[in-house]
């Protein structure tokens, strides 16, 4: 089977988030039916600390599909998910997680608490990191440099 990356859609969502003044993180959920949902961060816009790109994409995909689990679906996100998002990914039963930039400060997959490595984690997706990492890192670096 040939691999097809959907990270370009996540990057588009991240750019749109940055244009709204949000931290530039974008996510897209893909299944056998193709792209199911996509989102960018909206924590400031919605005044909701849980409105991370991953959570919004998971919510939208579940609504579209009419189910609470996303078995057989992949999540592409521009930044390593935080612990909250990693738990949501596990609870949604995402099959594969692809992410771009690592997040040494707030990551929850390869950094920090490493949510998927805990015995309490009910489902562990396949994890692939570093996908378009340089472009994602540059976008984040430029966003925060402009804020300073």
Secondary structure by P-SEA (a helix, b strand, c coil): cbbbbaaaaaaaaaaaaaaaccccccccccccccccccccccccccccccccaaaaaaaaaaaaacccccccbbbbbcccccaaaaaaaaaacccbbbbccccccccccccccccccccccccccccccccaaaaaaaaaaaaaaaac
